[in-house]
């Protein structure tokens, strides 16, 4: 491992940040967790010219990019201050003193603050802030060395929670399985390597602290049900819970949950970890993942969609009191495993949610518990007890289970869109509606727009599919418009779901007639046969009673024209290609297909 020490001014650091040179590896790096007061204290220290601890970076040997090993919270706070997202003692950074940032603001990269000039810091103070030098230690190391270093940094003190520390750098199939399920439930799905500027969009916030992050704790499954509290989620205890459930599903026997065993579960060298890894590989990671996510979809339907009283959640019902706010981990573990057994061992699904809710009232008082850990035999008894209580509310039905599975696929697609917006295009519907005039018209221009955007997706080299979703609002105002028709949208993460019911109401057509109207308009579009086939390959998914249409677009190995011109996707924009770009695209698409 090679290490170099250098000084970096905040001015240069911010320029590198906006040039997309700073990245975070989610395999071993945590989410943003600092509160506003913690950020303000750091900025105040810099304004007072206090020395800061060094920042640790890892240099990509083939690029000019850096992974941040230590300093993610601090760098994020510094850049938020420059972009007026936070203040210090009521004073904001004066963007006019920094031409590079001023130009970005003028181009809409970050919003302009509407405040009085007396709320801005003096120009000389801002200049001193930009010239402040932060010490950086940059390493050139392989993956194993980087992970080891990160763990050593966080082995002292309490900077990381138990779960964050134990999962840091672990790349087993089991650890990956837990991460994928956990991020899906929280709504912070992302690629493994994340640009630092995108970290706020995949970090947790709550109504009390208002850190400025995008994932609302209050909107999460865990918080709505009362199974976990805010602090549990911040400490990644939801991931520990998923690890507990996943280990139990994989082995077919309740996991002996204790902090010692969780540590072993994430230690690739332990016999326990190796045993679970062997079992997971034998059963198939994707199979286990699909099963667990499908059960969560059914559980979500039972505990949230069919919640009898919005003011009384799962935690309050199983504890039989509104005064107890402790997490309901024991009860939910038995509840989930009972659901799993009924669904996958007995091929049953819920049919009577009233019965289910009535039968779990006061459940906690009936379950065996443990202070440090709970016996496997007690967990087995708990699951059997809950399964007996739930069974009267279930019926045998494979078809109904498929509906839940399809809904989970839609949820996965839309959660993925939160982290990679350049691969998704959302359309409220194919019909336009004017509330004032009550005029309803089929929007042929929208079909043309879909076809054009589809070619731009195909012209953007990627190993992942892109999606055009119909029945999904790309803004809150669009979703509110659907309310004028008596349709109440709901959210998956930050995405508002309306469904095509809106279009069916406006058109007065059946679903088959609706498809034919789309296909007829599509047949006039100037695209290749390959693109036409993909555009006609509509799949429908139903979730929470709303049906969404999905059109999957993949690369075809060659540039795809629309009406004689070529386009590609840049962020969320569709950009026309010039001749040099087209030549480069042809080469890249071919190389992509060869890979």
PEKAPE-V85306 format. One record per pair of residues at least 6 apart in sequence whose C-alpha atoms are under 7 Angstrom apart, sorted by the first residue. I is the first residue (numbers start at 1). J is the second residue. Records with the same first field share a line. If there is no record, write none. Layout:
BEGIN
I = J, J
END
This chain:
BEGIN
1 = 139, 140, 141
2 = 139, 140, 141
3 = 137, 138, 139, 140
4 = 137, 138, 139
5 = 136, 137, 138
6 = 135, 136, 137
7 = 133, 134, 135, 136
8 = 133, 134, 135, 136
9 = 130, 131, 132, 133, 134
10 = 130, 131, 132, 133
11 = 130, 131
14 = 79
20 = 195
21 = 64, 65, 66
22 = 65, 66, 67, 68, 195, 196
23 = 66, 67, 68, 193, 194, 195, 196
24 = 67, 68, 193, 194, 195, 196
25 = 67, 192, 193, 194
26 = 192, 193
27 = 168, 169, 170, 192
28 = 147, 168, 169
29 = 168
30 = 164
31 = 203
32 = 73, 199, 200, 203
34 = 73
35 = 209, 211
36 = 211
39 = 77
40 = 87, 88
43 = 78
44 = 88
46 = 129
47 = 129
52 = 134
54 = 134, 135, 136, 137
55 = 70, 71, 135, 136, 137
56 = 68, 69, 70, 71, 136, 137, 138
57 = 66, 67, 68, 69, 137, 138, 139
58 = 66, 67, 68, 69, 138, 139, 140
59 = 65, 66, 67, 138, 139, 140
60 = 66
69 = 150
80 = 86
81 = 87, 93
82 = 93, 95
83 = 110
84 = 92, 93, 113
90 = 119
91 = 119, 120, 121
92 = 119, 120, 121
93 = 120, 121, 126
94 = 120, 121, 123, 126
95 = 101, 102
96 = 102
97 = 123, 126, 127
104 = 110
105 = 111, 112
147 = 169
151 = 168
154 = 160
161 = 235
163 = 236, 237, 240
164 = 236
166 = 263, 266
167 = 175, 266
170 = 266
173 = 277
174 = 277
175 = 266
177 = 285, 289
178 = 239, 242, 243
181 = 293
182 = 238, 239, 242
183 = 189
184 = 412, 415
185 = 221
186 = 220
187 = 215, 415, 493
188 = 202, 203, 215
189 = 415, 416, 418, 419
190 = 416, 419, 420
200 = 213, 214
201 = 213, 214, 215
202 = 214, 215
203 = 213, 214, 215
204 = 213, 214, 215, 216, 217
205 = 211, 212, 213, 214, 215, 216, 217
206 = 216, 217, 218
217 = 223, 230
218 = 224
222 = 228
223 = 229
225 = 303, 313, 314, 315
226 = 313, 314, 315, 327, 328
227 = 315, 327, 328, 329, 332
228 = 327, 328
229 = 327
244 = 255, 257
247 = 255
248 = 254, 255
250 = 279, 280
254 = 376, 379, 380
255 = 376
256 = 374, 375, 376
257 = 373, 374
258 = 372, 373
264 = 270, 272, 273
265 = 272, 273
266 = 273
267 = 273
268 = 274
293 = 408
294 = 404, 405, 408
295 = 339, 340
297 = 404, 408
298 = 404
302 = 353
303 = 314
305 = 544
306 = 353
315 = 328
316 = 322
317 = 361, 362
318 = 360, 361, 362, 363, 364
319 = 362, 363, 364
320 = 361, 362
331 = 363, 364
334 = 382, 383, 386
335 = 386
337 = 383
338 = 383, 386, 387
342 = 348
343 = 349
347 = 396, 397, 398
348 = 394, 395, 396, 397
349 = 394, 395, 396, 397, 400, 401
350 = 393, 394, 395
351 = 393, 394, 395
352 = 393, 394
353 = 393
355 = 393
356 = 390, 393
359 = 389, 390
360 = 389
367 = 382
368 = 378, 382
406 = 541, 542
407 = 541, 542, 543
410 = 541
411 = 492
415 = 492, 493
417 = 424
421 = 572
422 = 569, 570, 571, 572
423 = 466, 467
424 = 466, 467, 468
425 = 467, 468, 469
426 = 468, 469, 470, 472, 473, 474
427 = 469, 470, 471, 472, 473, 474
428 = 470, 471, 472, 473
429 = 470, 471, 500, 503
430 = 442, 443, 446, 503
431 = 440, 441, 442, 443, 503, 506
432 = 440, 441, 442, 443
433 = 439, 440, 441
434 = 440
440 = 506
444 = 521
447 = 521, 522
448 = 525
451 = 525
452 = 562
453 = 574
454 = 553
455 = 560, 561, 562, 567
456 = 567, 568, 569, 574
457 = 466, 553, 568, 569
458 = 553, 554, 555, 556, 560
459 = 555, 559, 560, 567, 568
460 = 568, 569
461 = 555, 588, 589, 592
465 = 552, 553, 554
466 = 552, 553, 554
467 = 550, 551, 552, 553
468 = 550, 551, 552
469 = 548, 549, 550, 551
470 = 548, 549, 550
471 = 497, 498, 499, 500, 548, 549
472 = 496, 497, 498, 499
473 = 479, 496, 497, 498
479 = 489, 496, 498
482 = 502
489 = 496, 497, 498
490 = 496, 497
491 = 497
498 = 546
499 = 546, 547, 548
500 = 547, 548
504 = 510
519 = 536
526 = 562, 563
527 = 561, 562, 563
534 = 552, 553
535 = 551
537 = 551
538 = 549, 550, 551
539 = 549, 550, 551
540 = 547, 548, 549, 550
541 = 547, 548, 549
542 = 548
557 = 589, 590, 593
558 = 586, 589, 590
559 = 586
560 = 566
566 = 576, 577
567 = 574, 575, 576, 577
568 = 574, 575, 576, 577
569 = 575
END
